[in-house]
């Protein structure tokens, strides 16, 4: 493996101890007034700083810190263009959906993302179908995070891959089940700070160790001139793929149910506005630095035992040993924050959307708590089993899961909260069409569909068309229902 620093295990231990301390403190601050409301949206009391940082930590997953640097290590500067759409407009979700969903969540009492759609159209079928689609795609996203976490432990501590997967499974399931959304949000905030400091330190030390930017160019050119081109080796980023990804990143983020849930937990709309400014500044610092670390790794550590070792191997090669252990907590933070957030959403799909809201008699608080904890355990175990057979590049799992969720839910949600003419038929058609066309394209064509574009592009277009056509065919919702969601002038 790679030469490690003696303080790495100590730093990991301190990091985990502080994470569990935050979970404990968050649980003590729990607001009384119903288990589900507190567990899934933190009592709707989350302010701007925590809201912004938990949004960042959830979106910056193991794909950001393990998958993206791995691709940058393999394909050079072209990956900067590959991620450019995310850097420029990743806050699109806040402006497209944030304010509206925060207002509707407060007025309707929605606790989960399917709650919004189910109650907007008074349809159990929409809630159940949304829950199933979210469960499938979120579980695949959690698989990618387990792989990323196990790769960090494998590269940094020499822990066998299988044991790394099991370690993440136990650690994150325990503190998520213990503290719920408030614990996840508080630990996310700490983890977001760790992420940014860690990646900036790695980029700075790595550039110093290499000998400057010109030395990076010279090192890449000596290995392969293609590493300096816009398309990368073996046409990694042709024009069609570049166009696809410029739209994929902002729209995929906007359509993530795990991030939309953050809007439901928001204390008020002014907090949402301040959080969006924080997120924009953070992303402009984080993402170029993450890709640059992967590129530096191609010069510092050209040979890797596994492609997804690019980030931890570069940290060990660039950062002084006394700091390396603490900097390695950055990818750990990204992975743990995303696993906990997605576990929470997947468990909500089971406990809230498939169980509690479909029982004849209201579920008792004890039954709701038991169902939630069992759901977290079940999703964690299933994802852990699938993670035992990792692919070459985990970023492709991240892309599949993220774009699948957005293709399924983005336009039905957007139309549901802004267009009074959207009805139950349109929503069901949009969700089913987006999900089905996305999966079918992946099965038939893989990552490049018609005209070389990503399946997400065509699935999103098909979902939008299905929403409009279904709404025109179906019956308009009664004004008594619409008046709960739209002002009189909007109707």
Secondary structure in CASP SS format (residue, H / E / C, confidence):
PFRMAT SS
TARGET T0000
AUTHOR 0000-0000-0000
METHOD secondary structure of the structure
MODEL  1
X C 1.00
X C 1.00
X C 1.00
X C 1.00
X C 1.00
X C 1.00
X C 1.00
X H 1.00
X H 1.00
X H 1.00
X H 1.00
X H 1.00
X H 1.00
X H 1.00
X H 1.00
X H 1.00
X H 1.00
X H 1.00
X H 1.00
X H 1.00
X H 1.00
X H 1.00
X H 1.00
X H 1.00
X H 1.00
X H 1.00
X H 1.00
X H 1.00
X C 1.00
X C 1.00
X C 1.00
X C 1.00
X C 1.00
X C 1.00
X H 1.00
X H 1.00
X H 1.00
X H 1.00
X H 1.00
X H 1.00
X H 1.00
X H 1.00
X H 1.00
X H 1.00
X C 1.00
X E 1.00
X C 1.00
X H 1.00
X H 1.00
X H 1.00
X H 1.00
X H 1.00
X H 1.00
X H 1.00
X H 1.00
X H 1.00
X H 1.00
X H 1.00
X H 1.00
X C 1.00
X C 1.00
X H 1.00
X H 1.00
X H 1.00
X H 1.00
X H 1.00
X H 1.00
X H 1.00
X H 1.00
X H 1.00
X H 1.00
X H 1.00
X H 1.00
X H 1.00
X H 1.00
X C 1.00
X C 1.00
X H 1.00
X H 1.00
X H 1.00
X H 1.00
X H 1.00
X C 1.00
X H 1.00
X H 1.00
X H 1.00
X H 1.00
X H 1.00
X H 1.00
X C 1.00
X C 1.00
X H 1.00
X H 1.00
X H 1.00
X H 1.00
X H 1.00
X H 1.00
X H 1.00
X H 1.00
X H 1.00
X H 1.00
X H 1.00
X H 1.00
X H 1.00
X H 1.00
X H 1.00
X H 1.00
X H 1.00
X C 1.00
X C 1.00
X C 1.00
X C 1.00
X H 1.00
X H 1.00
X H 1.00
X H 1.00
X H 1.00
X H 1.00
X H 1.00
X H 1.00
X H 1.00
X C 1.00
X C 1.00
X H 1.00
X H 1.00
X H 1.00
X H 1.00
X H 1.00
X H 1.00
X H 1.00
X H 1.00
X H 1.00
X H 1.00
X H 1.00
X H 1.00
X H 1.00
X H 1.00
X H 1.00
X H 1.00
X H 1.00
X H 1.00
X H 1.00
X H 1.00
X H 1.00
X H 1.00
X H 1.00
X H 1.00
X H 1.00
X H 1.00
X H 1.00
X H 1.00
X H 1.00
X H 1.00
X H 1.00
X H 1.00
X H 1.00
X H 1.00
X C 1.00
X C 1.00
X C 1.00
X H 1.00
X H 1.00
X H 1.00
X H 1.00
X H 1.00
X H 1.00
X H 1.00
X H 1.00
X H 1.00
X H 1.00
X H 1.00
X H 1.00
X H 1.00
X H 1.00
X H 1.00
X H 1.00
X H 1.00
X H 1.00
X H 1.00
X H 1.00
X H 1.00
X H 1.00
X H 1.00
X H 1.00
X H 1.00
X H 1.00
X H 1.00
X H 1.00
X H 1.00
X H 1.00
X H 1.00
X H 1.00
X H 1.00
X H 1.00
X H 1.00
X H 1.00
X H 1.00
X H 1.00
X H 1.00
X H 1.00
X H 1.00
X H 1.00
X H 1.00
X H 1.00
X H 1.00
X H 1.00
X H 1.00
X H 1.00
X H 1.00
X H 1.00
X C 1.00
X C 1.00
X H 1.00
X H 1.00
X H 1.00
X H 1.00
X H 1.00
X H 1.00
X H 1.00
X H 1.00
X H 1.00
X H 1.00
X H 1.00
X C 1.00
X H 1.00
X H 1.00
X H 1.00
X H 1.00
X C 1.00
X C 1.00
X C 1.00
X C 1.00
X H 1.00
X H 1.00
X H 1.00
X C 1.00
X C 1.00
X C 1.00
X H 1.00
X H 1.00
X H 1.00
X H 1.00
X H 1.00
X H 1.00
X H 1.00
X H 1.00
X H 1.00
X H 1.00
X H 1.00
X H 1.00
X H 1.00
X H 1.00
X H 1.00
X H 1.00
X C 1.00
X C 1.00
X H 1.00
X H 1.00
X H 1.00
X H 1.00
X H 1.00
X H 1.00
X H 1.00
X H 1.00
X H 1.00
X E 1.00
X C 1.00
X C 1.00
X H 1.00
X H 1.00
X H 1.00
X H 1.00
X H 1.00
X H 1.00
X H 1.00
X H 1.00
X H 1.00
X H 1.00
X H 1.00
X H 1.00
X H 1.00
X H 1.00
X H 1.00
X H 1.00
X H 1.00
X H 1.00
X H 1.00
X H 1.00
X H 1.00
X H 1.00
X H 1.00
X H 1.00
X H 1.00
X H 1.00
X H 1.00
X H 1.00
X H 1.00
X H 1.00
X H 1.00
X H 1.00
X C 1.00
X C 1.00
X C 1.00
X C 1.00
X C 1.00
X C 1.00
X H 1.00
X H 1.00
X H 1.00
X H 1.00
X H 1.00
X H 1.00
X H 1.00
X H 1.00
X H 1.00
X H 1.00
X H 1.00
X H 1.00
X C 1.00
X C 1.00
X H 1.00
X H 1.00
X H 1.00
X H 1.00
X H 1.00
X H 1.00
X H 1.00
X C 1.00
X H 1.00
X H 1.00
X H 1.00
X H 1.00
X H 1.00
X H 1.00
X H 1.00
X H 1.00
X H 1.00
X H 1.00
X H 1.00
X H 1.00
X H 1.00
X H 1.00
X H 1.00
X H 1.00
X H 1.00
X H 1.00
X H 1.00
X H 1.00
X H 1.00
X H 1.00
X H 1.00
X H 1.00
X H 1.00
X H 1.00
X H 1.00
X H 1.00
X H 1.00
X H 1.00
X C 1.00
X C 1.00
X C 1.00
X C 1.00
X C 1.00
X C 1.00
X H 1.00
X H 1.00
X H 1.00
X H 1.00
X H 1.00
X H 1.00
X H 1.00
X H 1.00
X H 1.00
X H 1.00
X H 1.00
X H 1.00
X H 1.00
X H 1.00
X H 1.00
X H 1.00
X H 1.00
X H 1.00
X H 1.00
X H 1.00
X H 1.00
X H 1.00
X H 1.00
X C 1.00
X C 1.00
X C 1.00
X C 1.00
X C 1.00
X C 1.00
X C 1.00
X H 1.00
X H 1.00
X H 1.00
X H 1.00
X H 1.00
X H 1.00
X H 1.00
X H 1.00
X H 1.00
X H 1.00
X H 1.00
X H 1.00
X H 1.00
X H 1.00
X H 1.00
X H 1.00
X H 1.00
X H 1.00
X H 1.00
X H 1.00
X H 1.00
X H 1.00
X H 1.00
X H 1.00
X C 1.00
X C 1.00
X C 1.00
X C 1.00
X C 1.00
X H 1.00
X H 1.00
X H 1.00
X H 1.00
X H 1.00
X H 1.00
X H 1.00
X H 1.00
X H 1.00
X H 1.00
X H 1.00
X H 1.00
X H 1.00
X H 1.00
X H 1.00
X H 1.00
X H 1.00
X H 1.00
X H 1.00
X H 1.00
X H 1.00
X H 1.00
X C 1.00
X C 1.00
X C 1.00
X C 1.00
X H 1.00
X H 1.00
X H 1.00
X C 1.00
X C 1.00
X H 1.00
X H 1.00
X H 1.00
X H 1.00
X H 1.00
X H 1.00
X H 1.00
X H 1.00
X H 1.00
X H 1.00
X H 1.00
X H 1.00
X H 1.00
X H 1.00
X H 1.00
X H 1.00
X H 1.00
X H 1.00
X H 1.00
X C 1.00
X C 1.00
X C 1.00
X C 1.00
X C 1.00
X H 1.00
X H 1.00
X H 1.00
X H 1.00
X C 1.00
X C 1.00
X C 1.00
X C 1.00
X C 1.00
X C 1.00
X C 1.00
X C 1.00
X C 1.00
END
